[in-house]
Amino acid sequence: MVRGQPRSKQSISSAASDVYKRQAIKELTQLEVLDVSSNKLTSLPEEVDYCNSLKYINLKGNSINKEKVQRMKDKWKTVQIVF
């Protein structure tokens, strides 16, 4: 985007969609299984912290590095994380 030019409708829509998705994740407090396999992710959104009932996360087929996965395992000791 060039400075001073308004955002296109598509980028505004995309940004609003991202905000909506992040807010929706916060509301999944009873979610027990999160399968985000094969999504080319490099991390999980921090809003996943609100999913207090998580028991299992499938991260296979993503680009999340081992250090981030280890931090997740240290943080969520009761959650089975498949990498």
Secondary structure, DSSP 8 states (H G I E B T S, - for coil): --TTS---HHHHHHHHHHHHHHHHHHT-TT--EEE-TTS--SS--GGGGG-TT--EEE-TTS---HHHHHHHHHH-TTSEEE-
